[in-house]
Amino acid sequence: MTRRVAVVGGGLSGLAVSFSLLRRAERDGLGIDLSLWESETRLGGKIATLSREGFRCETGPNGFLDNVPQTMEMVEELGLGDRLLRSSDAARRRYIFSGGRLRALPEGPAAFLRSDLLSLRGRLRIVGEYFVPPRKEAADGEDETVASFIRRRLGEEALQKLIDPMTSGIYAGDPETMSMASCFPRVVALERQYGGMIRGMIAKQKEARAAGQKRAAGAGPGGTLMSFENGLQEMIDTLAAVLGDRRHTGAPVRSLTVTGEGKDRQYELAFADGSKVSADAVILAVPAYEAARILEGAASEAAERLRDIPYSAVSIVHCGYDMKNTGRDLDGFGFLIPHAEKRRILGSLWTSSIFRNRAPAGKTLLTIMVGGARDPRTPLLDEAELHRVVQSELRATMNQQAPPDFSRITRWEKAIPQYLVGHEKCLREIEERTRRLPGLFLIGNAYRGIGFNDCIKAALQIAPRVIEHISSTSPL
Ligand SMILES: Cc1cc2nc3c(=O)[nH]c(=O)nc-3n(C[C@H](O)[C@H](O)[C@H](O)COP(=O)(O)OP(=O)(O)OC[C@H]3O[C@@H](n4cnc5c(N)ncnc54)[C@H](O)[C@@H]3O)c2cc1C
């Protein structure tokens, strides 16, 4: 018997789970009537590649690391393997704006010891991490902020100059409020398992060598940044094509109601235009605040906790220049700025140096990130004012004197979910409060991983549970 599955939200998470469900149904001969409902008139959510005047501008992520097999397998299954575009080797060089100038982020331990990014004292404090005992509470899994963990293990200077910009680069967040366990779980695991970060990395190297591998799966991301020839939009378009007429855009879901019990349980989605759709299973692949709105009637206590996951505002400003007017050699990935520098941008990617075809010949493209948890106002400035702020910041940080020949702004008022201290506890409560609604699934970047790869991994993990649910409740 055919079972109806409704996916709400057509960002990467919703598209990936739909793809996985359709593949499984095809492989196992299951009858699934899948439909995907997206409020906007286009699919992709935060991901879109805009081609303007020969520039390719990403509105959200610029790429994904190739070290997550699930993503690479999905790329192959979609027939996109030969469309992959690898970032340039130069993009491995990253800069931090510190003490009024750009300084290269050291690439290995020896370079780190020679680098002047941190004072000698700050560098020795990091080396001394080896001798810092693990936190007593670490064993029972109690959460702490990113700032507290890093201060404790690596010292104040490493927090301010290295981890603070990294936290704003990935999460647009504030290390003083973010959860270490939810934002950097692999680092926390090193302390729990081996007593410290350096001890853990040494142990992992040894384990890898013993297993005959060249490189240990450490605490850092590793991998190479990838995209597609025409940007990440290619992945969205291909996933959308697989869905065919099962996808419905311009269809905002307003609420969900539940009828019946056990095998008779049905979910009904109500849309803004008053129409309704029933399903045996529903996957909410929308931001947490939208999931809260949809679940207000059916699971108000879960909705309450979903609302506790805040989002930071970010604007992405693209600026294109004539190569001869570019303020400095764009010999790397770009730079991030520690909060202590008191600048008004989070940093800039040197996009045309990362991927070879993002700007027309003779031009360069920068992607500037503005906003984050500690600066909710700047990303929402009016267009002229935002451009003015960005130009002035680029002058101060990377000597970009000439104005851009091309520019465009993407605003995300609710860009990136913030995993605050206690995030995992919040997720467990949401799970408990939705347990009486089997057949309802929540996925997306608000929960256990905010990145492109995390969304794919979560979608692939949930697909078999959806199949199990609809198989177990299928009438004989
Ligand atoms: C500026 C920015 C930069 C980023 N950079 C990186 C990066 O470099 N690397 C990386 O790995 N990740 C990055 N990310 C994160 C990555 O983009 C996201 O994790 C991922 O795209 C989230 O996908 P999603 O499907 O979970 O959510 P979304 O993309 O938010 O999709 C949710 C979808 O649900 C729809 N929706 C909402 N409400 C309803 C409703 N009521 N009814 C129907 N549909 C609804 C929305 O319109 C949207 O299409 C970045 C994100 C941003 C914003």
The ligand as a Tripos MOL2 file, in Angstrom:
@<TRIPOS>MOLECULE
LIG
   53    58     1     0     0
SMALL
NO_CHARGES

@<TRIPOS>ATOM
      1 C1         25.4800   33.2060    5.1580 C.3       1 LIG1
      2 C2         25.6650   31.7370    5.3640 C.ar      1 LIG1
      3 C3         26.9090   31.1500    5.0980 C.ar      1 LIG1
      4 C4         27.0880   29.7950    5.2870 C.ar      1 LIG1
      5 N1         28.3070   29.2460    5.0020 N.ar      1 LIG1
      6 C5         28.4850   27.9120    5.1400 C.ar      1 LIG1
      7 C6         29.7170   27.3060    4.7500 C.ar      1 LIG1
      8 O1         30.6340   27.9800    4.2990 O.2       1 LIG1
      9 N2         29.8410   25.9600    4.8880 N.ar      1 LIG1
     10 C7         28.8170   25.1810    5.3450 C.ar      1 LIG1
     11 O2         28.9780   23.9650    5.4370 O.2       1 LIG1
     12 N3         27.6360   25.7190    5.6970 N.ar      1 LIG1
     13 C8         27.4540   27.0610    5.6120 C.ar      1 LIG1
     14 N4         26.2460   27.6220    5.9440 N.ar      1 LIG1
     15 C9         25.1960   26.7540    6.4930 C.3       1 LIG1
     16 C10        24.3760   26.0570    5.3960 C.3       1 LIG1
     17 O3         24.0440   26.9570    4.4170 O.3       1 LIG1
     18 C11        23.1240   25.5310    6.0120 C.3       1 LIG1
     19 O4         23.4450   24.6280    7.0380 O.3       1 LIG1
     20 C12        22.1910   24.7830    5.0800 C.3       1 LIG1
     21 O5         22.0990   25.3830    3.8300 O.3       1 LIG1
     22 C13        20.8520   24.7140    5.8080 C.3       1 LIG1
     23 O6         19.9450   23.9790    5.0610 O.3       1 LIG1
     24 P1         18.5080   23.6430    5.6480 P.3       1 LIG1
     25 O7         17.7700   22.9610    4.5770 O.co2     1 LIG1
     26 O8         18.6570   22.9300    6.9500 O.co2     1 LIG1
     27 O9         17.8550   25.0470    6.0190 O.3       1 LIG1
     28 P2         17.3990   26.2520    5.0660 P.3       1 LIG1
     29 O10        18.3600   26.4650    3.9830 O.co2     1 LIG1
     30 O11        17.1150   27.3730    5.9850 O.co2     1 LIG1
     31 O12        16.0550   25.7060    4.4110 O.3       1 LIG1
     32 C14        14.8260   25.7230    5.0680 C.3       1 LIG1
     33 C15        13.7380   25.8730    4.0250 C.3       1 LIG1
     34 O13        12.4740   25.8210    4.6480 O.3       1 LIG1
     35 C16        11.6410   26.7680    4.0200 C.3       1 LIG1
     36 N5         10.5300   27.0920    4.9260 N.ar      1 LIG1
     37 C17        10.5800   27.8420    6.0660 C.ar      1 LIG1
     38 N6          9.3560   27.8960    6.6230 N.ar      1 LIG1
     39 C18         8.5280   27.1640    5.8460 C.ar      1 LIG1
     40 C19         7.1480   26.8360    5.9160 C.ar      1 LIG1
     41 N7          6.3510   27.2790    6.9260 N.pl3     1 LIG1
     42 N8          6.6040   26.0740    4.9540 N.ar      1 LIG1
     43 C20         7.3610   25.6080    3.9320 C.ar      1 LIG1
     44 N9          8.6860   25.8890    3.8210 N.ar      1 LIG1
     45 C21         9.2610   26.6470    4.7650 C.ar      1 LIG1
     46 C22        12.5800   27.9350    3.7500 C.3       1 LIG1
     47 O14        12.0650   28.8200    2.7970 O.3       1 LIG1
     48 C23        13.8230   27.2090    3.2910 C.3       1 LIG1
     49 O15        13.8380   26.9830    1.9020 O.3       1 LIG1
     50 C24        26.0220   28.9980    5.7570 C.ar      1 LIG1
     51 C25        24.7770   29.5810    6.0220 C.ar      1 LIG1
     52 C26        24.5940   30.9340    5.8220 C.ar      1 LIG1
     53 C27        23.2590   31.5460    6.0910 C.3       1 LIG1
@<TRIPOS>BOND
     1     1     2 1
     2     2     3 ar
     3     2    52 ar
     4     3     4 ar
     5     4     5 ar
     6     4    50 ar
     7     5     6 ar
     8     6     7 ar
     9     6    13 1
    10     7     8 2
    11     7     9 ar
    12     9    10 ar
    13    10    11 2
    14    10    12 ar
    15    12    13 ar
    16    13    14 ar
    17    14    15 1
    18    14    50 ar
    19    15    16 1
    20    16    17 1
    21    16    18 1
    22    18    19 1
    23    18    20 1
    24    20    21 1
    25    20    22 1
    26    22    23 1
    27    23    24 1
    28    24    25 2
    29    24    26 1
    30    24    27 1
    31    27    28 1
    32    28    29 2
    33    28    30 1
    34    28    31 1
    35    31    32 1
    36    32    33 1
    37    33    34 1
    38    33    48 1
    39    34    35 1
    40    35    36 1
    41    35    46 1
    42    36    37 ar
    43    36    45 ar
    44    37    38 ar
    45    38    39 ar
    46    39    40 ar
    47    39    45 ar
    48    40    41 1
    49    40    42 ar
    50    42    43 ar
    51    43    44 ar
    52    44    45 ar
    53    46    47 1
    54    46    48 1
    55    48    49 1
    56    50    51 ar
    57    51    52 ar
    58    52    53 1
@<TRIPOS>SUBSTRUCTURE
     1 LIG1         1 GROUP 0 **** ****
